[in-house]
């Protein structure tokens, strides 16, 4: 057996025991063992998600309804952004495998070129994920609303712009009669904050400084309330549309009660669905993002080695191959996260 | 004294320019396959809604496509397909034993808990 193996490999490859298991070097084999254990970690996480989802009786959030925004663009682009992220990661995986191939030909320039491309791809992915997180945390225009019967509904429709706040009761900062006008987005954020904290009642908003102001807002249009958790009157899956939807939403927004409407997601509340959904989103994509970050850092360190000519002198570019294995693994994990978290 | 305890890399894995051309061709072919699969997944995901009658088939189709994608990444990009047969096995077999067991036990358990809870909810509503 040993003779058989050592015939095929260079004598320098032999391990301490004078054989080389599987004709591979120690470093590469250990990288594979590490990747198996890391793969089991991610399997555990995704299956934890699967367990939470299968044991939940309400309606679980749907990927294409939750993730449909694109940077710099208005409108609905279901899953397009995640698909773009997937594509970026696949491309950076390809440039990595090209770097490994160049290393096998001892083509130092090729290795440098493709490794730089891989690192740029990694940064693009990290940036995309930061945007995705920020979007997920800030949430939609309408948030999740608790209706008068206690049921919870998500809201679709067009948000009527807020034109101004007219102060009717002075606070520390604003005087009576003052008209506060920022750009609509800024006013919207202030309004959402106030609604979430229960500081909007009957069209009157209590501002940060304690002053009270009348909200001058265009009406919301095309509202559609989709019930996600049952209350005493509505059941999961009920859809409320038209004038009634507007009335019910306005009732919750103007109730003056905190947490009737929840915007975005964090560790304590989640507009998209059950709380575990946000927790799993943060943990799984966060843990994967951390892998991407460490992959980028390791790639940069190896690139510095390549630039310094360390591996060329050594006579082989195995280090590029090992960091390549890790990088492909990160891509591999994302393929599964994409399917099981976003698609199904 | 010549040290024999330093583990060096197999020089067998070097290849020449000609072999490089065919390897790169294979890499580009796999790139196109992976991109097309992702495109198909996104289009299906965007146009077929969850809860429709075809959805269960689409769901299983997604899972199959994912496994195809994973196989291409592991076997071609990570070169596991070019490694020794038993290296392949010691990596894949323990992983699949654990993963398949976990899939079975967690999803089965999850479904039973959901069943019990929905019975409870009917009871509580009465």
Boltz contact constraints between the chains, C-beta under 6 A:
constraints:
  - contact:
      token1: [A, 9]
      token2: [B, 10]
      max_distance: 6.0
  - contact:
      token1: [A, 10]
      token2: [B, 10]
      max_distance: 6.0
  - contact:
      token1: [A, 10]
      token2: [B, 11]
      max_distance: 6.0
  - contact:
      token1: [A, 12]
      token2: [B, 8]
      max_distance: 6.0
  - contact:
      token1: [A, 13]
      token2: [B, 8]
      max_distance: 6.0
  - contact:
      token1: [A, 13]
      token2: [B, 10]
      max_distance: 6.0
  - contact:
      token1: [A, 15]
      token2: [B, 7]
      max_distance: 6.0
  - contact:
      token1: [A, 16]
      token2: [B, 5]
      max_distance: 6.0
  - contact:
      token1: [A, 22]
      token2: [B, 84]
      max_distance: 6.0
  - contact:
      token1: [A, 22]
      token2: [B, 87]
      max_distance: 6.0
  - contact:
      token1: [A, 23]
      token2: [B, 84]
      max_distance: 6.0
  - contact:
      token1: [A, 25]
      token2: [B, 7]
      max_distance: 6.0
  - contact:
      token1: [A, 25]
      token2: [B, 9]
      max_distance: 6.0
  - contact:
      token1: [A, 26]
      token2: [B, 7]
      max_distance: 6.0
  - contact:
      token1: [A, 32]
      token2: [B, 91]
      max_distance: 6.0
  - contact:
      token1: [A, 36]
      token2: [B, 91]
      max_distance: 6.0
  - contact:
      token1: [A, 36]
      token2: [B, 95]
      max_distance: 6.0
  - contact:
      token1: [A, 39]
      token2: [B, 95]
      max_distance: 6.0
  - contact:
      token1: [A, 40]
      token2: [B, 98]
      max_distance: 6.0
  - contact:
      token1: [A, 43]
      token2: [B, 99]
      max_distance: 6.0
  - contact:
      token1: [A, 47]
      token2: [B, 102]
      max_distance: 6.0
  - contact:
      token1: [A, 47]
      token2: [B, 106]
      max_distance: 6.0
  - contact:
      token1: [A, 50]
      token2: [B, 107]
      max_distance: 6.0
  - contact:
      token1: [A, 51]
      token2: [B, 106]
      max_distance: 6.0
  - contact:
      token1: [A, 51]
      token2: [B, 110]
      max_distance: 6.0
  - contact:
      token1: [A, 54]
      token2: [B, 107]
      max_distance: 6.0
  - contact:
      token1: [A, 54]
      token2: [B, 110]
      max_distance: 6.0
  - contact:
      token1: [A, 54]
      token2: [B, 111]
      max_distance: 6.0
  - contact:
      token1: [A, 55]
      token2: [B, 110]
      max_distance: 6.0
  - contact:
      token1: [A, 55]
      token2: [B, 113]
      max_distance: 6.0
  - contact:
      token1: [A, 55]
      token2: [B, 114]
      max_distance: 6.0
  - contact:
      token1: [A, 57]
      token2: [B, 114]
      max_distance: 6.0
  - contact:
      token1: [A, 57]
      token2: [B, 117]
      max_distance: 6.0
  - contact:
      token1: [A, 57]
      token2: [B, 118]
      max_distance: 6.0
  - contact:
      token1: [A, 62]
      token2: [B, 50]
      max_distance: 6.0
  - contact:
      token1: [A, 64]
      token2: [B, 45]
      max_distance: 6.0
  - contact:
      token1: [A, 64]
      token2: [B, 46]
      max_distance: 6.0
  - contact:
      token1: [A, 78]
      token2: [B, 46]
      max_distance: 6.0
  - contact:
      token1: [A, 79]
      token2: [B, 42]
      max_distance: 6.0
  - contact:
      token1: [A, 79]
      token2: [B, 45]
      max_distance: 6.0
  - contact:
      token1: [A, 79]
      token2: [B, 46]
      max_distance: 6.0
  - contact:
      token1: [A, 83]
      token2: [B, 42]
      max_distance: 6.0
  - contact:
      token1: [A, 86]
      token2: [B, 38]
      max_distance: 6.0
  - contact:
      token1: [A, 90]
      token2: [B, 34]
      max_distance: 6.0
  - contact:
      token1: [A, 93]
      token2: [B, 77]
      max_distance: 6.0
  - contact:
      token1: [A, 94]
      token2: [B, 31]
      max_distance: 6.0
  - contact:
      token1: [A, 97]
      token2: [B, 27]
      max_distance: 6.0
  - contact:
      token1: [A, 97]
      token2: [B, 77]
      max_distance: 6.0
  - contact:
      token1: [A, 101]
      token2: [B, 23]
      max_distance: 6.0
  - contact:
      token1: [A, 104]
      token2: [B, 13]
      max_distance: 6.0
  - contact:
      token1: [A, 104]
      token2: [B, 14]
      max_distance: 6.0
  - contact:
      token1: [A, 104]
      token2: [B, 15]
      max_distance: 6.0
  - contact:
      token1: [A, 105]
      token2: [B, 20]
      max_distance: 6.0
  - contact:
      token1: [A, 316]
      token2: [B, 9]
      max_distance: 6.0
  - contact:
      token1: [A, 318]
      token2: [B, 9]
      max_distance: 6.0
  - contact:
      token1: [A, 325]
      token2: [B, 78]
      max_distance: 6.0
  - contact:
      token1: [A, 328]
      token2: [B, 73]
      max_distance: 6.0
  - contact:
      token1: [A, 328]
      token2: [B, 77]
      max_distance: 6.0
  - contact:
      token1: [A, 328]
      token2: [B, 78]
      max_distance: 6.0
  - contact:
      token1: [A, 332]
      token2: [B, 70]
      max_distance: 6.0
  - contact:
      token1: [A, 332]
      token2: [B, 73]
      max_distance: 6.0
  - contact:
      token1: [A, 335]
      token2: [B, 69]
      max_distance: 6.0
  - contact:
      token1: [A, 335]
      token2: [B, 70]
      max_distance: 6.0
  - contact:
      token1: [A, 339]
      token2: [B, 62]
      max_distance: 6.0
  - contact:
      token1: [A, 339]
      token2: [B, 66]
      max_distance: 6.0
  - contact:
      token1: [A, 343]
      token2: [B, 45]
      max_distance: 6.0
  - contact:
      token1: [A, 343]
      token2: [B, 62]
      max_distance: 6.0
  - contact:
      token1: [A, 344]
      token2: [B, 59]
      max_distance: 6.0
  - contact:
      token1: [A, 344]
      token2: [B, 62]
      max_distance: 6.0
